[in-house]
């Protein structure tokens, strides 16, 4: 099952300011989240129910 990953306008602006190499690396990681939104090492964000952080 694939999920849809939404990227905020603020995040899009930040990504556009990066080098193309960095954008490519981060873009692949974001695409991977569509297949597995909770990969090994994910942690819930304290005080934000239903939200997780991924390094």
C-alpha positions as CSV (number, residue, x, y, z in Angstrom):
1,X,0.0,0.0,0.0
2,X,1.3,3.4,-0.9
3,X,0.6,6.6,1.0
4,X,0.5,10.1,-0.3
5,X,3.2,12.5,1.1
6,X,2.2,16.1,1.2
7,X,4.8,18.8,1.4
8,X,4.0,22.2,2.8
9,X,4.6,25.4,0.8
10,X,7.3,26.4,3.4
11,X,9.0,23.1,3.0
12,X,8.9,23.4,-0.8
13,X,10.5,26.8,-0.6
14,X,13.3,25.4,1.7
15,X,13.9,22.5,-0.7
16,X,14.1,24.8,-3.7
17,X,16.9,26.7,-1.9
18,X,19.1,23.6,-1.7
19,X,21.6,22.3,-4.2
20,X,20.3,19.9,-6.8
21,X,22.4,17.1,-5.2
22,X,20.8,17.7,-1.7
23,X,17.3,18.0,-3.3
24,X,17.8,14.6,-5.0
25,X,18.9,12.9,-1.8
26,X,16.0,14.4,0.3
27,X,13.5,13.8,-2.5
28,X,14.3,10.1,-2.7
29,X,13.9,9.8,1.1
30,X,10.6,11.6,0.9
31,X,9.5,9.3,-1.9
32,X,10.4,6.3,0.3
33,X,8.0,7.5,2.9
34,X,5.1,6.8,0.5
35,X,5.9,3.1,0.7
36,X,6.8,3.0,4.4
37,X,5.7,6.0,6.4
38,X,7.2,4.7,9.7
39,X,10.7,3.3,8.9
40,X,13.1,1.9,11.5
41,X,14.1,4.6,14.0
42,X,11.0,6.7,13.8
43,X,9.9,8.3,17.0
44,X,6.6,10.1,18.1
45,X,6.9,13.8,18.6
46,X,6.3,14.7,22.2
47,X,3.2,16.8,22.6
48,X,1.9,16.2,19.1
49,X,-0.3,13.2,19.0
50,X,-0.2,11.3,15.7
51,X,3.0,13.0,14.5
52,X,6.4,11.4,14.1
53,X,10.0,12.4,13.4
54,X,12.4,10.6,11.2
55,X,16.1,11.2,11.0
